């Protein structure tokens, strides 16, 4: 289970899509809280996603923050304390600054990445390894901005089996990301029955996940397009994330 929370965030933040036309899927003040459980019954921790308007170098931008931590019995033998932040353009959602500070059972990373669109290079400060690097890029999203960028993508014409592609910047590299649309489902949740869209990201099998297609995510089929459930088969056991509470949505939460 080592680093499972980090991988959860990576996949979870990158698998959100939208079927809206010109509506905005999110706004400043939105907050989403998730309950994570291990093997279906053991509470593993909590994840919170927040977005607010702020200023960066005199420009109004969105600042999004993702936090995650373990709790209960899981915390006794594997403590997690993760923080992800992104500052991105309010209109294009292109990222300007990405911050990542994690501690997962002693596995630590602390990096700040600045994206320069003139030089087309990302400049990375690694405070853990005490070194700076730069990486060339064309068009990318960081781990946090991807979550909001993909929520505004048009998907109403997607058919079962169609795929969504995205270049994702993580750990000083650009990774191609692929997301497959599986169809629709009426999902029973703590909020009632909800129409949902089902997606499956292609993930690297081996260390953590059982197979390349072991993660499934359910997204609300409304104008908000928020993740409401995730299931992942791990090498040992399984991980589930479910929406626990929400506030500040840009659009009404649609229930049947």
Secondary structure by P-SEA (a helix, b strand, c coil): ccaaaaaaaaaaacccccccccccccccbbbbbbbbbcccccccbbbbbbbbbbbcccbbbbbbbbbbbccccccccbbbbbbbbbbbbcccccccbbbbbbbcccccccbbbbbbccccbbbbbbcccccccccccccccccaaaaaaaaacccccccccbbbbbbbbcccbbbbbbbbbccccccccccccccbbbbbbbccccccccccccbbbbbcccccccccbbbbbccccbbbbbbccccccccccccc
